[in-house]
Amino acid sequence: MEGREKRALHFLIFVAYLVVSPSPSAGLIRLAGYGATRCSGRVEIYKSYYDYNSYHYRSSWGTVCDDGWDLKDAEVVCRELSCGIALEARWSPYFGQGTGTILRSNVDCSGSEISIDNCRYSSPVRYYCHHGRDAGVVCSVSNPEPTIFLYSNEVTWGQDISITCSVSDKFSGGTFILHKTSSSFSHTQPSSTSSVIFNLHNVNFDHDGLYQCQYMKTSRRFSSSSVRLTVRLQTPSISLTSPSAGLVWGPEGAEITRGYSFVLTCSINSTFSSGRFFLIFSDSNITDSKPAVNNSASFSFPVAEYEHQGNYSCVYEVTVSTRTFNSTATAPITVIIKFPWMLLVSSVVPVVLLLLLVLLVVLLVLRRRRQTQQAHIHTTVTLKNCNEEDDVSDEERIYMNVETLNTYRNFTKQTGRAKKEETDGKERKMEADEEQSSGDENDHVYVTQMFAGQTVDLYGEQEDIYQNI
């Protein structure tokens, strides 16, 4: 009886000690040894036990044998110490041999426990356990924070998309899970590195939604933030025509002559043919829409005006299962409205030609009149000159005849003397020329007679002129 009272008293003392004395380590566990840090080292447990030899309760730090020690066990230790997740479970005296009692062996944790005290273990300690087999852990200090990366947040229906999940490089190995929120879609892929790539082929509208990456190294899962993947329809095409031939393609875009008509056509190659096309005019708030007919729609502009100048693009919209999906906008077509110079020229040229023709006719008429007037003036002056010549011709003729007669008389006298001197000289020098000289005298006589006759005629004409006057 006395022994039982002693043991009861010792038990009460031990309970009081646990309540009053501070714990040597939070959770009665610590990491120690060579090179140990707050989150890596040899696992040591603070344990109170009853010493049957001395009949006293004792408390001391003891080690854990590494038989059956794995990453799940290490995970519980790291969680209990708030050191993130377990990166490694160490065997043998990696952090050096401990001292004291080996308190546990063959520890078996599921990985989800909050303390190593909740894990199963063997008791008493196996006979082969010694400090050369002390267990250790290496924790991450902080929890992993996986990230998700999309090469493009928008993808066209039917294309492929790659999604990358990753964690910090210190978390090598583990399992990545690509999960779509509000859906049963989930892809799992183990990795020996710190990242993994998920490839989604031939995406459709079922792939549209929010995605997140989950990382799991033991039993714990860590999730990334969510990103949205938008699945769009194929990009439609846009074309421009002008039925009235008022279109010219220039370096800056399509040049439409003002007043001419033009047509913008949107089309798409899609299995969803019951959609609508939206024509977007980027330089204003104008947006027109038409239902698709044979996967196309045409927007007509009967008369091009300056307010139609700007950039145009097409968007296709379709509704599938109460959800609306839009395509990306086409590359814009730039429309430039030009002044109708050719129309102006075509209307002005006939008028100019007519004016030139009228002017030419007027010039010809004026020229004809001028020529007629000049001819009349020339005729009048000629007649006047003729009358003036008739008035003075008789007197001039008398004066000219008198002068001519005097000149002829002087010439006759000089010629007679020269001939006489020449004849006398020839008679004295050469008698052989006498016959010839006499011939010359005869000629002289003939000439003299001829001039004398003419002189008489002149005098006669003068007398007639005087008589006429």
HELIX and SHEET records of a PDB file:
HELIX    1   1 GLU A    2  VAL A   20  1                                  19    
HELIX    2   2 ALA A   26  LEU A   28  5                                   3    
HELIX    3   3 LEU A   71  GLU A   80  1                                  10    
HELIX    4   4 ILE A  116  ASN A  118  5                                   3    
HELIX    5   5 HIS A  131  ARG A  133  5                                   3    
HELIX    6   6 PHE A  205  HIS A  207  5                                   3    
HELIX    7   7 TYR A  306  HIS A  308  5                                   3    
HELIX    8   8 TRP A  341  LYS A  429  1                                  89    
HELIX    9   9 GLU A  431  ASP A  433  5                                   3    
HELIX   10  10 GLU A  434  ASN A  468  1                                  35    
SHEET    1   A 5 ILE A  29  THR A  37  0                                        
SHEET    2   A 5 SER A  40  ASP A  51 -1                                        
SHEET    3   A 5 HIS A  56  VAL A  64 -1                                        
SHEET    4   A 5 ILE A 102  ASP A 108  1                                        
SHEET    5   A 5 ARG A 120  SER A 122 -1                                        
SHEET    1   B 4 ILE A  29  THR A  37  0                                        
SHEET    2   B 4 SER A  40  ASP A  51 -1                                        
SHEET    3   B 4 GLY A 136  CYS A 139 -1                                        
SHEET    4   B 4 ALA A  86  ARG A  90 -1                                        
SHEET    1   C 3 THR A 147  LEU A 150  0                                        
SHEET    2   C 3 ILE A 161  SER A 166 -1                                        
SHEET    3   C 3 SER A 195  LEU A 200 -1                                        
SHEET    1   D 5 GLU A 154  THR A 156  0                                        
SHEET    2   D 5 VAL A 227  ARG A 232  1                                        
SHEET    3   D 5 GLY A 209  MET A 216 -1                                        
SHEET    4   D 5 THR A 175  LYS A 180 -1                                        
SHEET    5   D 5 SER A 186  PRO A 190 -1                                        
SHEET    1   E 4 GLU A 154  THR A 156  0                                        
SHEET    2   E 4 VAL A 227  ARG A 232  1                                        
SHEET    3   E 4 GLY A 209  MET A 216 -1                                        
SHEET    4   E 4 ARG A 221  SER A 223 -1                                        
SHEET    1   F 3 SER A 237  THR A 241  0                                        
SHEET    2   F 3 PHE A 262  SER A 267 -1                                        
SHEET    3   F 3 SER A 296  PHE A 301 -1                                        
SHEET    1   G 6 LEU A 247  GLY A 250  0                                        
SHEET    2   G 6 GLY A 253  THR A 257 -1                                        
SHEET    3   G 6 ILE A 333  LYS A 338  1                                        
SHEET    4   G 6 GLY A 310  VAL A 320 -1                                        
SHEET    5   G 6 ARG A 276  PHE A 281 -1                                        
SHEET    6   G 6 THR A 287  PRO A 291 -1                                        
SHEET    1   H 5 LEU A 247  GLY A 250  0                                        
SHEET    2   H 5 GLY A 253  THR A 257 -1                                        
SHEET    3   H 5 ILE A 333  LYS A 338  1                                        
SHEET    4   H 5 GLY A 310  VAL A 320 -1                                        
SHEET    5   H 5 ARG A 323  ASN A 326 -1                                        
END                                                                             
